[in-house]
Amino acid sequence: MKTQIKGNYVIGDAEAVSALYDAGGFGRPRDSSLQLRFTEAAYLLSRNKIEIFKNGKETDFDSFIQFAAQQEEFFELKYIVYKDLKERGYYVQSSATDFRVYPRGSKPGKGSAKSFVFVRSERVPITLLELTALINEAQNVRKQFILAIVDEESDITYYDVKRADAVGSFEGEMPVPFLPEVKNKPSKAVLFKERIILADKEKADLLYKRSFFGKMMDEERLLLSLPEALYLAENNVLELFGMNGEKLSDEEFSKSASLIDSEFPRKYTIYKELKEKGFVPKTGFKFGTHFRVYRKVETLDKIPHSEFLLSVVPLEYEFKLPATSGAIRLANSVRKRMIYAADLGNKREYIEFERIKM
Amino acid sequence: MKTQIKGNYVIGDAEAVSALYDAGGFGRPRDSSLQLRFTEAAYLLSRNKIEIFKNGKETDFDSFIQFAAQQEEFFELKYIVYKDLKERGYYVQSSATDFRVYPRGSKPGKGSAKSFVFVRSERVPITLLELTALINEAQNVRKQFILAIVDEESDITYYDVKRADAVGSFEGEMPVPFLPEVKNKPSKAVLFKERIILADKEKADLLYKRSFFGKMMDEERLLLSLPEALYLAENNVLELFGMNGEKLSDEEFSKSASLIDSEFPRKYTIYKELKEKGFVPKTGFKFGTHFRVYRKVETLDKIPHSEFLLSVVPLEYEFKLPATSGAIRLANSVRKRMIYAADLGNKREYIEFERIKM
């Protein structure tokens, strides 16, 4: 079947509409002709379904993809992903977000697409803002957003990227029960270099055993992390002091904490919101993230697996895709969700990445 | 038992030597007295084994550790680790590399230490050069080098850090068998944006199926990564061309590759050495590392698990410990070794991290 390159399309005739669009969902009918994108045309050409002519001369596959790669940005990446999706048996349509993919059993003109697929090279970072814009675009028309990353060796990794509350509520089951005996008489705690010591056995026991705050240093003393200490001070459970016995206001403590950990303000904003949502956030150091987060910790004798790992990122964050890939892979390999959180000022965004098989 | 703070030590008398050193391996005898480091003294004080006097006045535990933390850098971290090692039943001696740890069943004055333990906060990066100096120090006296990282919540993660050839040879089993039919007539391959297309079915088959180079794009074409292509060109298996048909020398190709991936020169040096050692390096994108490396790939029908993950780092690299922790955790969770490689100019260093339980 003969087709012609015209501008950014490869054009087929009425016969192409019935053979390729009606039967296979390729291209878009325009008047009585068929518009094929370069990716579609390359795929059809590689399977000998069409011949492509350019200025009256037939072009072979290698020449065509070189031509297409010069005309269209990221053609080679899109072709790799398009081909993969087709070989997996999907109907795929080109769109603003690279591709619309139809659910199995459906196709263009029959049902509606289920997912938007956006294609990226592992070498090109994606900013948080770009990503949330893409998610919004898909969410507004109730589509799943899929990020397809093509790696150095042309393998594709697919990620379902969504807001963490897109599937069910994003809430824990541990509203902090500050018992009156914990709350009404704040205990003295001392900022001891990078950590905080609470030397009050009774309160230490209550905070550690009931709410999983801190880590016991010995029988009597609890070591708290910086966010834990500030959260407890703000809730009037602790009074904070410096090593020389000076009282520290919450603001003074925050300032000291920020000198110890420059990311502290950002991390604390998220820590606090997670606590208010009823989660139990603890450090994610062992996983290379800021937090590991439990939905509920009923007893310390049997600490459950944490449900997700969370990294707090600034608004101007760029996802460097190899590092992001590693983080998601680790989370998934220990059966946890991987979430990135950012403070937008008026609200917090929680973006979840899940590696999926198409 | 009474002891006195003197300078950077807590000093006990002859009775302390027999009760603490002879029986428990604490401190170091000096003349007829016992020198305790602050960590040891704090530990003994917390267990009510000693009383500590400062200028004739007894000091309690909280005051003592505050004093010690002001006198000795990282005292609080060392104390946390010292206490943990003691509670696990080890004999521990202070040394230049923080601690010497004796194997179970042995103790100071009886056998010799097995490991050097170096303590660090997760917040303080460690440079590659500092780390190799520490490994050398341990290796020179045939000790194991252990890095103990104290995280934000005072949990400790222990890593056995060593050269990758410290346990058995660091070699693969796949000397590249460039058959005469592959090598003698270099095939044309084209740099197609970020990847290389070899459109020679026979050679593509041989390279892919026999040596696991690249990934088949379709029945006839092999997609190669930048390091694969350069390696094959250097071995006269390929001739490289640009998209406009211009021949590329190995140097010209390297230059183009470095524009696509600024880390290319560093990565290629290691890639090439790994190939020469008989390994099969492939991209580690899915794991967030530069390479995943196989010892042997006999057949593509049954690709074995890769043996290690490898990241290539510059000489001036700083390990940011949370990220390093995540990388090692991921490698271990998929049962692979985690190795960092750097080019020192005259040789390449391969440093392996393994998380261990003490």
Interface residues (C-beta under 8 A of the other chain):
Chain A: S46 D62 I65 Q66 A69 Q70 E76 I80 K83 S121 E122 R123 I149 D151 E152 E153 S154 D155 T157 V190 F192 K193 E194 R195 I197 A199 G214 K215 M217 D218 L223 S225 L226 M243 I260 D261 K282 T283 G284 F285 K286 F287 G288 T289 L321 P322 A323 T324 S325 G326 A327 R329 L330 S333 V334
Chain B: S46 D62 I65 Q66 A69 Q70 E76 I80 K83 S121 E122 R123 I149 D151 E152 E153 S154 D155 T157 V190 F192 K193 E194 R195 I197 A199 G214 K215 M217 D218 L223 S225 L226 M243 I260 D261 K282 T283 G284 F285 K286 F287 G288 T289 L321 P322 A323 T324 S325 G326 A327 R329 L330 S333 V334
